[in-house]
Amino acid sequence: IRKRIEEGFGWLKTVGGLRKTKLIGRAKLSAQLLLGFSVYNLIRLGSLSGWWRGSHV
């Protein structure tokens, strides 16, 4: 289970833009985190169901 969690945070850092965020404030950063995890979940669900290929992400 830990590997799955680490993959999500790794994706957020590389693709989601959380490695160097430009936002100031806890509310803005949490909104960016929520949006990033939402996109990650949609991509993950899409690749599991077959309508999205995860190879070009």
Buried (B, 14 or more C-beta within 10 A) or exposed (E): EEEEEEEBBEBBEEBBBBEEEEBEEEEEEEEBBEEBBEBBEEBBEBBEEEEBEEEEB
